[in-house]
Amino acid sequence: MPLLSRSVAARIVNLSNGLGSLTLNSNPTSEHYRFKLPAYNSSKAAVAMLTIVYATKLASQKIKANAADPATPPRI
């Protein structure tokens, strides 16, 4: 984190997707519900939680952390 803390616009961007969502994976009407891939789903859920922890812990240092889902098309 030392290099990030010296940046004027520090960012952490993690890649995740809906298969790591507890809400989507427990909803039978969700398109993600039928994909039960234990290692993959749990690793994506871990990335989501890590992103939340980073965003919370690093906010005071002006470092932003976000997760992006590159496979989800925008909703109009």
PDB file of N, CA, C and O in Angstrom:
ATOM      1  N   MET A   1       0.787  -1.197   0.000  1.00  0.00           N
ATOM      2  CA  MET A   1       0.000   0.000   0.000  1.00  0.00           C
ATOM      3  C   MET A   1       0.843   1.283   0.000  1.00  0.00           C
ATOM      4  O   MET A   1       0.303   2.351  -0.289  1.00  0.00           O
ATOM      5  N   PRO A   2       2.118   1.221   0.307  1.00  0.00           N
ATOM      6  CA  PRO A   2       2.894   2.471   0.331  1.00  0.00           C
ATOM      7  C   PRO A   2       2.851   3.249  -0.985  1.00  0.00           C
ATOM      8  O   PRO A   2       2.734   4.474  -0.972  1.00  0.00           O
ATOM      9  N   LEU A   3       2.943   2.563  -2.101  1.00  0.00           N
ATOM     10  CA  LEU A   3       2.902   3.265  -3.386  1.00  0.00           C
ATOM     11  C   LEU A   3       1.522   3.854  -3.649  1.00  0.00           C
ATOM     12  O   LEU A   3       1.409   4.972  -4.151  1.00  0.00           O
ATOM     13  N   LEU A   4       0.488   3.119  -3.319  1.00  0.00           N
ATOM     14  CA  LEU A   4      -0.863   3.634  -3.518  1.00  0.00           C
ATOM     15  C   LEU A   4      -1.116   4.868  -2.659  1.00  0.00           C
ATOM     16  O   LEU A   4      -1.749   5.818  -3.119  1.00  0.00           O
ATOM     17  N   SER A   5      -0.640   4.868  -1.442  1.00  0.00           N
ATOM     18  CA  SER A   5      -0.895   6.000  -0.552  1.00  0.00           C
ATOM     19  C   SER A   5      -0.195   7.273  -1.015  1.00  0.00           C
ATOM     20  O   SER A   5      -0.580   8.368  -0.605  1.00  0.00           O
ATOM     21  N   ARG A   6       0.821   7.148  -1.857  1.00  0.00           N
ATOM     22  CA  ARG A   6       1.502   8.334  -2.399  1.00  0.00           C
ATOM     23  C   ARG A   6       0.854   8.855  -3.674  1.00  0.00           C
ATOM     24  O   ARG A   6       1.220   9.925  -4.161  1.00  0.00           O
ATOM     25  N   SER A   7      -0.095   8.117  -4.216  1.00  0.00           N
ATOM     26  CA  SER A   7      -0.769   8.516  -5.451  1.00  0.00           C
ATOM     27  C   SER A   7      -1.815   9.604  -5.171  1.00  0.00           C
ATOM     28  O   SER A   7      -2.398   9.654  -4.088  1.00  0.00           O
ATOM     29  N   VAL A   8      -2.040  10.471  -6.162  1.00  0.00           N
ATOM     30  CA  VAL A   8      -3.072  11.501  -6.001  1.00  0.00           C
ATOM     31  C   VAL A   8      -4.475  10.947  -6.282  1.00  0.00           C
ATOM     32  O   VAL A   8      -5.467  11.555  -5.880  1.00  0.00           O
ATOM     33  N   ALA A   9      -4.564   9.833  -6.949  1.00  0.00           N
ATOM     34  CA  ALA A   9      -5.865   9.222  -7.263  1.00  0.00           C
ATOM     35  C   ALA A   9      -5.742   7.699  -7.205  1.00  0.00           C
ATOM     36  O   ALA A   9      -5.915   7.016  -8.214  1.00  0.00           O
ATOM     37  N   ALA A  10      -5.444   7.182  -6.028  1.00  0.00           N
ATOM     38  CA  ALA A  10      -5.213   5.740  -5.873  1.00  0.00           C
ATOM     39  C   ALA A  10      -6.514   4.954  -6.030  1.00  0.00           C
ATOM     40  O   ALA A  10      -7.554   5.328  -5.489  1.00  0.00           O
ATOM     41  N   ARG A  11      -6.430   3.857  -6.782  1.00  0.00           N
ATOM     42  CA  ARG A  11      -7.587   3.007  -7.030  1.00  0.00           C
ATOM     43  C   ARG A  11      -7.186   1.538  -6.970  1.00  0.00           C
ATOM     44  O   ARG A  11      -6.106   1.152  -7.418  1.00  0.00           O
ATOM     45  N   ILE A  12      -8.069   0.738  -6.413  1.00  0.00           N
ATOM     46  CA  ILE A  12      -7.957  -0.719  -6.462  1.00  0.00           C
ATOM     47  C   ILE A  12      -9.219  -1.191  -7.175  1.00  0.00           C
ATOM     48  O   ILE A  12     -10.328  -0.876  -6.744  1.00  0.00           O
ATOM     49  N   VAL A  13      -9.062  -1.936  -8.253  1.00  0.00           N
ATOM     50  CA  VAL A  13     -10.212  -2.460  -8.983  1.00  0.00           C
ATOM     51  C   VAL A  13     -10.089  -3.976  -9.038  1.00  0.00           C
ATOM     52  O   VAL A  13      -9.174  -4.515  -9.661  1.00  0.00           O
ATOM     53  N   ASN A  14     -11.010  -4.649  -8.385  1.00  0.00           N
ATOM     54  CA  ASN A  14     -11.059  -6.112  -8.390  1.00  0.00           C
ATOM     55  C   ASN A  14     -12.113  -6.575  -9.388  1.00  0.00           C
ATOM     56  O   ASN A  14     -13.114  -5.893  -9.605  1.00  0.00           O
ATOM     57  N   LEU A  15     -11.888  -7.719  -9.985  1.00  0.00           N
ATOM     58  CA  LEU A  15     -12.864  -8.299 -10.903  1.00  0.00           C
ATOM     59  C   LEU A  15     -13.682  -9.356 -10.175  1.00  0.00           C
ATOM     60  O   LEU A  15     -13.136 -10.261  -9.544  1.00  0.00           O
ATOM     61  N   SER A  16     -14.976  -9.227 -10.274  1.00  0.00           N
ATOM     62  CA  SER A  16     -15.880 -10.179  -9.655  1.00  0.00           C
ATOM     63  C   SER A  16     -17.065 -10.361 -10.590  1.00  0.00           C
ATOM     64  O   SER A  16     -17.054  -9.865 -11.716  1.00  0.00           O
ATOM     65  N   ASN A  17     -18.075 -11.063 -10.133  1.00  0.00           N
ATOM     66  CA  ASN A  17     -19.300 -11.188 -10.914  1.00  0.00           C
ATOM     67  C   ASN A  17     -20.418 -11.710 -10.031  1.00  0.00           C
ATOM     68  O   ASN A  17     -20.213 -11.996  -8.851  1.00  0.00           O
ATOM     69  N   GLY A  18     -21.588 -11.829 -10.608  1.00  0.00           N
ATOM     70  CA  GLY A  18     -22.768 -12.237  -9.857  1.00  0.00           C
ATOM     71  C   GLY A  18     -22.695 -13.624  -9.251  1.00  0.00           C
ATOM     72  O   GLY A  18     -23.447 -13.931  -8.327  1.00  0.00           O
ATOM     73  N   LEU A  19     -21.809 -14.464  -9.749  1.00  0.00           N
ATOM     74  CA  LEU A  19     -21.694 -15.804  -9.171  1.00  0.00           C
ATOM     75  C   LEU A  19     -21.139 -15.779  -7.752  1.00  0.00           C
ATOM     76  O   LEU A  19     -21.188 -16.789  -7.049  1.00  0.00           O
ATOM     77  N   GLY A  20     -20.612 -14.637  -7.328  1.00  0.00           N
ATOM     78  CA  GLY A  20     -20.148 -14.490  -5.955  1.00  0.00           C
ATOM     79  C   GLY A  20     -21.176 -13.829  -5.054  1.00  0.00           C
ATOM     80  O   GLY A  20     -20.920 -13.629  -3.867  1.00  0.00           O
ATOM     81  N   SER A  21     -22.333 -13.487  -5.600  1.00  0.00           N
ATOM     82  CA  SER A  21     -23.381 -12.822  -4.825  1.00  0.00           C
ATOM     83  C   SER A  21     -24.213 -13.827  -4.035  1.00  0.00           C
ATOM     84  O   SER A  21     -24.795 -14.747  -4.608  1.00  0.00           O
ATOM     85  N   LEU A  22     -24.264 -13.649  -2.742  1.00  0.00           N
ATOM     86  CA  LEU A  22     -25.084 -14.524  -1.903  1.00  0.00           C
ATOM     87  C   LEU A  22     -26.562 -14.328  -2.229  1.00  0.00           C
ATOM     88  O   LEU A  22     -27.334 -15.287  -2.235  1.00  0.00           O
ATOM     89  N   THR A  23     -26.946 -13.105  -2.497  1.00  0.00           N
ATOM     90  CA  THR A  23     -28.341 -12.808  -2.815  1.00  0.00           C
ATOM     91  C   THR A  23     -28.773 -13.488  -4.114  1.00  0.00           C
ATOM     92  O   THR A  23     -29.808 -14.154  -4.155  1.00  0.00           O
ATOM     93  N   LEU A  24     -27.983 -13.319  -5.169  1.00  0.00           N
ATOM     94  CA  LEU A  24     -28.351 -13.900  -6.461  1.00  0.00           C
ATOM     95  C   LEU A  24     -28.298 -15.425  -6.449  1.00  0.00           C
ATOM     96  O   LEU A  24     -29.124 -16.081  -7.084  1.00  0.00           O
ATOM     97  N   ASN A  25     -27.335 -15.988  -5.732  1.00  0.00           N
ATOM     98  CA  ASN A  25     -27.189 -17.446  -5.721  1.00  0.00           C
ATOM     99  C   ASN A  25     -28.214 -18.154  -4.844  1.00  0.00           C
ATOM    100  O   ASN A  25     -28.387 -19.369  -4.946  1.00  0.00           O
ATOM    101  N   SER A  26     -28.891 -17.402  -3.987  1.00  0.00           N
ATOM    102  CA  SER A  26     -29.922 -18.024  -3.144  1.00  0.00           C
ATOM    103  C   SER A  26     -31.335 -17.739  -3.651  1.00  0.00           C
ATOM    104  O   SER A  26     -32.313 -18.178  -3.047  1.00  0.00           O
ATOM    105  N   ASN A  27     -31.442 -17.007  -4.757  1.00  0.00           N
ATOM    106  CA  ASN A  27     -32.740 -16.657  -5.325  1.00  0.00           C
ATOM    107  C   ASN A  27     -33.057 -17.569  -6.512  1.00  0.00           C
ATOM    108  O   ASN A  27     -32.407 -17.465  -7.553  1.00  0.00           O
ATOM    109  N   PRO A  28     -34.039 -18.456  -6.378  1.00  0.00           N
ATOM    110  CA  PRO A  28     -34.363 -19.395  -7.463  1.00  0.00           C
ATOM    111  C   PRO A  28     -34.763 -18.724  -8.780  1.00  0.00           C
ATOM    112  O   PRO A  28     -34.705 -19.363  -9.830  1.00  0.00           O
ATOM    113  N   THR A  29     -35.163 -17.466  -8.746  1.00  0.00           N
ATOM    114  CA  THR A  29     -35.540 -16.769  -9.983  1.00  0.00           C
ATOM    115  C   THR A  29     -34.350 -16.069 -10.645  1.00  0.00           C
ATOM    116  O   THR A  29     -34.490 -15.508 -11.732  1.00  0.00           O
ATOM    117  N   SER A  30     -33.203 -16.097 -10.009  1.00  0.00           N
ATOM    118  CA  SER A  30     -32.012 -15.449 -10.558  1.00  0.00           C
ATOM    119  C   SER A  30     -31.352 -16.328 -11.625  1.00  0.00           C
ATOM    120  O   SER A  30     -31.360 -17.555 -11.525  1.00  0.00           O
ATOM    121  N   GLU A  31     -30.785 -15.687 -12.639  1.00  0.00           N
ATOM    122  CA  GLU A  31     -30.071 -16.440 -13.669  1.00  0.00           C
ATOM    123  C   GLU A  31     -28.811 -17.109 -13.121  1.00  0.00           C
ATOM    124  O   GLU A  31     -28.280 -18.026 -13.748  1.00  0.00           O
ATOM    125  N   HIS A  32     -28.329 -16.665 -11.964  1.00  0.00           N
ATOM    126  CA  HIS A  32     -27.126 -17.235 -11.360  1.00  0.00           C
ATOM    127  C   HIS A  32     -27.413 -18.468 -10.500  1.00  0.00           C
ATOM    128  O   HIS A  32     -26.499 -19.216 -10.154  1.00  0.00           O
ATOM    129  N   TYR A  33     -28.676 -18.672 -10.160  1.00  0.00           N
ATOM    130  CA  TYR A  33     -29.072 -19.714  -9.204  1.00  0.00           C
ATOM    131  C   TYR A  33     -28.616 -21.111  -9.609  1.00  0.00           C
ATOM    132  O   TYR A  33     -28.214 -21.894  -8.748  1.00  0.00           O
ATOM    133  N   ARG A  34     -28.666 -21.437 -10.871  1.00  0.00           N
ATOM    134  CA  ARG A  34     -28.372 -22.817 -11.303  1.00  0.00           C
ATOM    135  C   ARG A  34     -26.876 -23.130 -11.377  1.00  0.00           C
ATOM    136  O   ARG A  34     -26.503 -24.292 -11.540  1.00  0.00           O
ATOM    137  N   PHE A  35     -26.027 -22.132 -11.261  1.00  0.00           N
ATOM    138  CA  PHE A  35     -24.582 -22.353 -11.355  1.00  0.00           C
ATOM    139  C   PHE A  35     -23.996 -22.532  -9.960  1.00  0.00           C
ATOM    140  O   PHE A  35     -23.720 -21.554  -9.266  1.00  0.00           O
ATOM    141  N   LYS A  36     -23.813 -23.755  -9.564  1.00  0.00           N
ATOM    142  CA  LYS A  36     -23.252 -24.078  -8.244  1.00  0.00           C
ATOM    143  C   LYS A  36     -21.843 -24.631  -8.440  1.00  0.00           C
ATOM    144  O   LYS A  36     -21.639 -25.842  -8.523  1.00  0.00           O
ATOM    145  N   LEU A  37     -20.896 -23.734  -8.512  1.00  0.00           N
ATOM    146  CA  LEU A  37     -19.484 -24.072  -8.715  1.00  0.00           C
ATOM    147  C   LEU A  37     -18.739 -23.696  -7.441  1.00  0.00           C
ATOM    148  O   LEU A  37     -18.282 -22.559  -7.316  1.00  0.00           O
ATOM    149  N   PRO A  38     -18.607 -24.618  -6.495  1.00  0.00           N
ATOM    150  CA  PRO A  38     -18.124 -24.278  -5.154  1.00  0.00           C
ATOM    151  C   PRO A  38     -16.850 -23.434  -5.105  1.00  0.00           C
ATOM    152  O   PRO A  38     -16.827 -22.401  -4.436  1.00  0.00           O
ATOM    153  N   ALA A  39     -15.812 -23.848  -5.786  1.00  0.00           N
ATOM    154  CA  ALA A  39     -14.553 -23.095  -5.704  1.00  0.00           C
ATOM    155  C   ALA A  39     -14.682 -21.726  -6.359  1.00  0.00           C
ATOM    156  O   ALA A  39     -14.209 -20.732  -5.808  1.00  0.00           O
ATOM    157  N   TYR A  40     -15.314 -21.663  -7.523  1.00  0.00           N
ATOM    158  CA  TYR A  40     -15.425 -20.402  -8.247  1.00  0.00           C
ATOM    159  C   TYR A  40     -16.347 -19.424  -7.518  1.00  0.00           C
ATOM    160  O   TYR A  40     -15.980 -18.269  -7.304  1.00  0.00           O
ATOM    161  N   ASN A  41     -17.541 -19.881  -7.136  1.00  0.00           N
ATOM    162  CA  ASN A  41     -18.492 -19.008  -6.457  1.00  0.00           C
ATOM    163  C   ASN A  41     -17.917 -18.480  -5.143  1.00  0.00           C
ATOM    164  O   ASN A  41     -18.046 -17.294  -4.841  1.00  0.00           O
ATOM    165  N   SER A  42     -17.291 -19.347  -4.372  1.00  0.00           N
ATOM    166  CA  SER A  42     -16.750 -18.894  -3.088  1.00  0.00           C
ATOM    167  C   SER A  42     -15.567 -17.950  -3.270  1.00  0.00           C
ATOM    168  O   SER A  42     -15.380 -17.040  -2.462  1.00  0.00           O
ATOM    169  N   SER A  43     -14.765 -18.148  -4.316  1.00  0.00           N
ATOM    170  CA  SER A  43     -13.653 -17.220  -4.539  1.00  0.00           C
ATOM    171  C   SER A  43     -14.172 -15.848  -4.960  1.00  0.00           C
ATOM    172  O   SER A  43     -13.593 -14.832  -4.574  1.00  0.00           O
ATOM    173  N   LYS A  44     -15.245 -15.796  -5.738  1.00  0.00           N
ATOM    174  CA  LYS A  44     -15.826 -14.514  -6.136  1.00  0.00           C
ATOM    175  C   LYS A  44     -16.485 -13.817  -4.949  1.00  0.00           C
ATOM    176  O   LYS A  44     -16.435 -12.592  -4.844  1.00  0.00           O
ATOM    177  N   ALA A  45     -17.097 -14.583  -4.060  1.00  0.00           N
ATOM    178  CA  ALA A  45     -17.662 -14.006  -2.841  1.00  0.00           C
ATOM    179  C   ALA A  45     -16.544 -13.436  -1.965  1.00  0.00           C
ATOM    180  O   ALA A  45     -16.714 -12.388  -1.343  1.00  0.00           O
ATOM    181  N   ALA A  46     -15.417 -14.119  -1.919  1.00  0.00           N
ATOM    182  CA  ALA A  46     -14.270 -13.630  -1.143  1.00  0.00           C
ATOM    183  C   ALA A  46     -13.728 -12.330  -1.735  1.00  0.00           C
ATOM    184  O   ALA A  46     -13.366 -11.416  -0.995  1.00  0.00           O
ATOM    185  N   VAL A  47     -13.672 -12.244  -3.050  1.00  0.00           N
ATOM    186  CA  VAL A  47     -13.216 -11.004  -3.706  1.00  0.00           C
ATOM    187  C   VAL A  47     -14.150  -9.853  -3.346  1.00  0.00           C
ATOM    188  O   VAL A  47     -13.695  -8.741  -3.079  1.00  0.00           O
ATOM    189  N   ALA A  48     -15.447 -10.116  -3.339  1.00  0.00           N
ATOM    190  CA  ALA A  48     -16.415  -9.076  -2.983  1.00  0.00           C
ATOM    191  C   ALA A  48     -16.183  -8.590  -1.554  1.00  0.00           C
ATOM    192  O   ALA A  48     -16.194  -7.385  -1.300  1.00  0.00           O
ATOM    193  N   MET A  49     -15.974  -9.512  -0.630  1.00  0.00           N
ATOM    194  CA  MET A  49     -15.743  -9.124   0.756  1.00  0.00           C
ATOM    195  C   MET A  49     -14.413  -8.393   0.919  1.00  0.00           C
ATOM    196  O   MET A  49     -14.327  -7.415   1.661  1.00  0.00           O
ATOM    197  N   LEU A  50     -13.391  -8.859   0.237  1.00  0.00           N
ATOM    198  CA  LEU A  50     -12.096  -8.186   0.293  1.00  0.00           C
ATOM    199  C   LEU A  50     -12.211  -6.751  -0.221  1.00  0.00           C
ATOM    200  O   LEU A  50     -11.592  -5.840   0.328  1.00  0.00           O
ATOM    201  N   THR A  51     -12.994  -6.556  -1.260  1.00  0.00           N
ATOM    202  CA  THR A  51     -13.211  -5.218  -1.802  1.00  0.00           C
ATOM    203  C   THR A  51     -13.897  -4.322  -0.772  1.00  0.00           C
ATOM    204  O   THR A  51     -13.518  -3.162  -0.606  1.00  0.00           O
ATOM    205  N   ILE A  52     -14.897  -4.854  -0.085  1.00  0.00           N
ATOM    206  CA  ILE A  52     -15.580  -4.085   0.960  1.00  0.00           C
ATOM    207  C   ILE A  52     -14.620  -3.710   2.079  1.00  0.00           C
ATOM    208  O   ILE A  52     -14.629  -2.574   2.555  1.00  0.00           O
ATOM    209  N   VAL A  53     -13.795  -4.656   2.499  1.00  0.00           N
ATOM    210  CA  VAL A  53     -12.830  -4.394   3.568  1.00  0.00           C
ATOM    211  C   VAL A  53     -11.829  -3.325   3.129  1.00  0.00           C
ATOM    212  O   VAL A  53     -11.561  -2.383   3.876  1.00  0.00           O
ATOM    213  N   TYR A  54     -11.282  -3.465   1.934  1.00  0.00           N
ATOM    214  CA  TYR A  54     -10.342  -2.457   1.422  1.00  0.00           C
ATOM    215  C   TYR A  54     -11.007  -1.085   1.345  1.00  0.00           C
ATOM    216  O   TYR A  54     -10.430  -0.092   1.789  1.00  0.00           O
ATOM    217  N   ALA A  55     -12.199  -1.023   0.792  1.00  0.00           N
ATOM    218  CA  ALA A  55     -12.893   0.260   0.644  1.00  0.00           C
ATOM    219  C   ALA A  55     -13.098   0.927   1.995  1.00  0.00           C
ATOM    220  O   ALA A  55     -12.934   2.141   2.122  1.00  0.00           O
ATOM    221  N   THR A  56     -13.453   0.144   2.997  1.00  0.00           N
ATOM    222  CA  THR A  56     -13.688   0.685   4.334  1.00  0.00           C
ATOM    223  C   THR A  56     -12.386   1.106   5.013  1.00  0.00           C
ATOM    224  O   THR A  56     -12.280   2.211   5.543  1.00  0.00           O
ATOM    225  N   LYS A  57     -11.403   0.215   4.990  1.00  0.00           N
ATOM    226  CA  LYS A  57     -10.142   0.471   5.695  1.00  0.00           C
ATOM    227  C   LYS A  57      -9.295   1.569   5.048  1.00  0.00           C
ATOM    228  O   LYS A  57      -8.590   2.302   5.742  1.00  0.00           O
ATOM    229  N   LEU A  58      -9.365   1.681   3.726  1.00  0.00           N
ATOM    230  CA  LEU A  58      -8.476   2.608   3.027  1.00  0.00           C
ATOM    231  C   LEU A  58      -9.110   3.953   2.709  1.00  0.00           C
ATOM    232  O   LEU A  58      -8.438   4.840   2.183  1.00  0.00           O
ATOM    233  N   ALA A  59     -10.382   4.120   3.015  1.00  0.00           N
ATOM    234  CA  ALA A  59     -11.071   5.384   2.714  1.00  0.00           C
ATOM    235  C   ALA A  59     -10.393   6.574   3.385  1.00  0.00           C
ATOM    236  O   ALA A  59     -10.308   7.652   2.797  1.00  0.00           O
ATOM    237  N   SER A  60      -9.916   6.389   4.600  1.00  0.00           N
ATOM    238  CA  SER A  60      -9.266   7.500   5.311  1.00  0.00           C
ATOM    239  C   SER A  60      -7.944   7.906   4.669  1.00  0.00           C
ATOM    240  O   SER A  60      -7.444   9.006   4.902  1.00  0.00           O
ATOM    241  N   GLN A  61      -7.378   7.007   3.856  1.00  0.00           N
ATOM    242  CA  GLN A  61      -6.125   7.311   3.150  1.00  0.00           C
ATOM    243  C   GLN A  61      -6.401   7.799   1.721  1.00  0.00           C
ATOM    244  O   GLN A  61      -5.476   7.958   0.925  1.00  0.00           O
ATOM    245  N   LYS A  62      -7.675   8.031   1.407  1.00  0.00           N
ATOM    246  CA  LYS A  62      -8.096   8.502   0.075  1.00  0.00           C
ATOM    247  C   LYS A  62      -7.789   7.492  -1.024  1.00  0.00           C
ATOM    248  O   LYS A  62      -7.517   7.868  -2.164  1.00  0.00           O
ATOM    249  N   ILE A  63      -7.835   6.201  -0.675  1.00  0.00           N
ATOM    250  CA  ILE A  63      -7.664   5.127  -1.653  1.00  0.00           C
ATOM    251  C   ILE A  63      -9.039   4.506  -1.880  1.00  0.00           C
ATOM    252  O   ILE A  63      -9.682   4.053  -0.932  1.00  0.00           O
ATOM    253  N   LYS A  64      -9.488   4.483  -3.125  1.00  0.00           N
ATOM    254  CA  LYS A  64     -10.790   3.912  -3.456  1.00  0.00           C
ATOM    255  C   LYS A  64     -10.644   2.475  -3.917  1.00  0.00           C
ATOM    256  O   LYS A  64      -9.721   2.143  -4.661  1.00  0.00           O
ATOM    257  N   ALA A  65     -11.553   1.628  -3.476  1.00  0.00           N
ATOM    258  CA  ALA A  65     -11.569   0.224  -3.896  1.00  0.00           C
ATOM    259  C   ALA A  65     -12.951  -0.098  -4.435  1.00  0.00           C
ATOM    260  O   ALA A  65     -13.962   0.215  -3.806  1.00  0.00           O
ATOM    261  N   ASN A  66     -12.991  -0.726  -5.602  1.00  0.00           N
ATOM    262  CA  ASN A  66     -14.245  -1.104  -6.253  1.00  0.00           C
ATOM    263  C   ASN A  66     -14.092  -2.482  -6.881  1.00  0.00           C
ATOM    264  O   ASN A  66     -12.983  -2.954  -7.130  1.00  0.00           O
ATOM    265  N   ALA A  67     -15.232  -3.111  -7.130  1.00  0.00           N
ATOM    266  CA  ALA A  67     -15.248  -4.371  -7.868  1.00  0.00           C
ATOM    267  C   ALA A  67     -16.039  -4.135  -9.154  1.00  0.00           C
ATOM    268  O   ALA A  67     -17.043  -3.423  -9.160  1.00  0.00           O
ATOM    269  N   ALA A  68     -15.573  -4.736 -10.224  1.00  0.00           N
ATOM    270  CA  ALA A  68     -16.237  -4.607 -11.520  1.00  0.00           C
ATOM    271  C   ALA A  68     -16.608  -5.984 -12.038  1.00  0.00           C
ATOM    272  O   ALA A  68     -15.889  -6.963 -11.835  1.00  0.00           O
ATOM    273  N   ASP A  69     -17.739  -6.035 -12.709  1.00  0.00           N
ATOM    274  CA  ASP A  69     -18.206  -7.266 -13.342  1.00  0.00           C
ATOM    275  C   ASP A  69     -18.136  -7.042 -14.848  1.00  0.00           C
ATOM    276  O   ASP A  69     -19.026  -6.412 -15.419  1.00  0.00           O
ATOM    277  N   PRO A  70     -17.098  -7.546 -15.494  1.00  0.00           N
ATOM    278  CA  PRO A  70     -16.919  -7.272 -16.924  1.00  0.00           C
ATOM    279  C   PRO A  70     -17.914  -7.999 -17.823  1.00  0.00           C
ATOM    280  O   PRO A  70     -18.006  -7.693 -19.012  1.00  0.00           O
ATOM    281  N   ALA A  71     -18.648  -8.940 -17.281  1.00  0.00           N
ATOM    282  CA  ALA A  71     -19.545  -9.741 -18.135  1.00  0.00           C
ATOM    283  C   ALA A  71     -20.998  -9.288 -18.083  1.00  0.00           C
ATOM    284  O   ALA A  71     -21.818  -9.765 -18.866  1.00  0.00           O
ATOM    285  N   THR A  72     -21.326  -8.385 -17.185  1.00  0.00           N
ATOM    286  CA  THR A  72     -22.706  -7.959 -17.060  1.00  0.00           C
ATOM    287  C   THR A  72     -22.976  -6.769 -17.975  1.00  0.00           C
ATOM    288  O   THR A  72     -22.347  -5.720 -17.836  1.00  0.00           O
ATOM    289  N   PRO A  73     -23.913  -6.930 -18.913  1.00  0.00           N
ATOM    290  CA  PRO A  73     -24.237  -5.799 -19.788  1.00  0.00           C
ATOM    291  C   PRO A  73     -24.971  -4.714 -19.015  1.00  0.00           C
ATOM    292  O   PRO A  73     -25.668  -5.013 -18.046  1.00  0.00           O
ATOM    293  N   PRO A  74     -24.826  -3.466 -19.427  1.00  0.00           N
ATOM    294  CA  PRO A  74     -25.539  -2.386 -18.718  1.00  0.00           C
ATOM    295  C   PRO A  74     -27.045  -2.546 -18.862  1.00  0.00           C
ATOM    296  O   PRO A  74     -27.534  -3.002 -19.895  1.00  0.00           O
ATOM    297  N   ARG A  75     -27.769  -2.171 -17.826  1.00  0.00           N
ATOM    298  CA  ARG A  75     -29.236  -2.230 -17.852  1.00  0.00           C
ATOM    299  C   ARG A  75     -29.770  -0.870 -18.238  1.00  0.00           C
ATOM    300  O   ARG A  75     -29.368   0.160 -17.697  1.00  0.00           O
ATOM    301  N   ILE A  76     -30.679  -0.895 -19.177  1.00  0.00           N
ATOM    302  CA  ILE A  76     -31.249   0.375 -19.654  1.00  0.00           C
ATOM    303  C   ILE A  76     -32.689   0.493 -19.207  1.00  0.00           C
ATOM    304  O   ILE A  76     -33.349   1.488 -19.506  1.00  0.00           O
TER     305      ILE A  76
END
